[in-house]
Amino acid sequence: MNREGSIEIDAPATTVWKVFSDIARWPEWTESVERVVPQDGPDVRVGAHFAIKQPRLPEMVWEVIEVDAGRAWKWRTKSFGVTTVGWHEVAPLGDARAVARQGIAQHGPLAFVVGLFTARLTDRYLTMEARGLKSRSEQTAGDTSGA
């Protein structure tokens, strides 16, 4: 199963990246994440682990597997016969706007079955995260530009 989404944000890409890559603070701006516990420090870097609890899902530990600092990262988790890879990207749309893209890809012997049962929830969470990221990034950009 592959699911993805994107959103345009009225904030510089650097601001969006700072918000998006501050994973420990996700519960502050998206209802799709109840709790994040950084297990190797808060930075998005290859090998870092984050325990994430989402509503209606078991807690999962995500390992960062790829980073393009300031632009993108991928992480993965494994459970119930499924390996899930999540990806996150930020790209500028000029000086004061950006687009954020994110998605997941699931592989493994039970990926199809798990995907059938979680597709709507996954889409809902991707939408919640995109909207929350937009709101927090635009608020952050407004706070810094008005100072």
Secondary structure by P-SEA (a helix, b strand, c coil): ccccbbbbbcccaaaaaaaaacccccccccccccccccccccccccccccccccccccbbbbbbcccccccccccccccccbbbbbbbbbbbcccccccccccccccccaaaaaaaacaaaaaaaaaaaaaaaaaaaaaaaaaaaac
